[in-house]
Amino acid sequence: MTDMVDTTEHTGTAPRGRGPACPADDIVSDINGPRATRAARIRLLSISLGTAGLGGAWQAAVTTFPPALQVSDALFTVSGLIWLVLLAQYLRHGGTRWRNLRHDLRHPGDGVTLGYVPIIGMLIAGHFSRYGITGPRWAYAVFVTVAALIAARLLAHWLTGALSATVLHPGYLLPVTSAPFVASAVASTLRLPGVADAAFAVGLLYWLAFGTVILGSLVTGGPLPGPARPALTVLTIPPATGGIAWTAAHKGVFDAVGYGFAGTLLFTVLLVVFLLPDLRQPSFHPGLWIFSFPIAASTNFAIRWVHASALPEGPALTGILLTGATAALGLLAAATLLHRARRTLSS
C-alpha cells in the first residue's frame, strides 16, 4: 500500500529537513520497491496491535461478564493471524537481511513501528498462558529480548543526534516506554514478579525522561504536520499500560500509585478530547489505526478501575466502555475494508 508512505501510521514522522535519519540514496527505494513493501506491511501491524489491545479490554471484563473470555480469545486469535501474515510478508521482502533491518531500524518512523512486533507477541503469549505456562514463558523470553534490543538500538541511534531534523511526537514513546510496561504486565501474568518489577522500572524511567523531551518539543517546536497529529493520541498509552502493569503486579488492587496512574490517564484523555478537532484527517487511510491501541489500552485500564472500585454501576459502566471501544475499532475495520475495495476498483 503505497498510500501508507508518509502517513500517520509510520507514527507520523515528518522531517523538517532531510537529516541523518533519511539518507538521500534511500529516498527512491523508500518510495518504490521492496523497502516500500516492507514499510507498508510493518506499519499495518497497528491493526494487529489494536485488535490485541481490544482483546485485553474484553479479558479485563471477564470478572464482570464471564462470556467476555470467548470474545477475548477470538480477538487475540485474529490479532495473531494478522501479525503472522504481515510479519511473514515483511521477512519475505528482505526483512531477514541485516542491511535491510538496519535501514528500517534507523528510519525515523519504521524503526518505531518495528517495536510492535514483540509487543504483540508478548500480549498473545500472556493471554493464552492459561492453557499452560511453560511455552508462553519461553515465547515471552524471546519477545521481551527482541523488544529490549529494538528499544536499546533505537535509543542508541537517537542519542547520536539522528532525530535532530525530525519532528518529535508521542509515537516515539511506544518502543521505549509502552513496550516495557506491557512486558511488566505480561510478566505478572506469567508469575515472574522480578521481571515485572525490572520492566516496570525501565518503562517508568524512559516515560519520565523521554516523555519530557517530547512534550517540550511539542510545546516549543511548533505544531505537528497534519498527517502526524493522530500520533498525539499515543500520549494516553504510557499511563494506561503503566497502570495496567502496576495493578497486574498487585493482583488488581488499586493503591495510591494505581489511582495516580488513573488520574494521569483521565487528564490525558481530557487533553486528547480537546485536541480532537486538530486530529481530523481529510480522508481515511490505514494509518488511522494508530487510534486503536490508545483506545483499547485506556478502556482496559478503566475497566480494571471500575472493577476495583466496586461501584454499584460497575457492570453498566463496563458494558458502556466495552461497547464504545469495540464500536470504534469496528468502524476502523469497516473503513479499512471499504478503503481497500475502492483502491482495488480504481486500480
Salt bridges, closest charged atoms under 4 A:
ASP3 OD2 - HIS339 NE2 3.11
ASP3 OD1 - ARG343 NH1 3.83
ASP6 OD1 - HIS10 NE2 3.90
ASP26 OD1 - ARG35 NH1 2.63
ASP26 OD2 - HIS103 NE2 3.50
ASP30 OD1 - HIS103 NE2 3.38
ASP73 OD1 - HIS127 NE2 2.59
ASP73 OD2 - ARG130 NH2 2.49
ASP104 OD2 - ARG38 NE 3.00
ASP104 OD1 - HIS103 ND1 3.07
ASP110 OD1 - ARG43 NE 2.74
ASP110 OD2 - HIS107 ND1 3.88
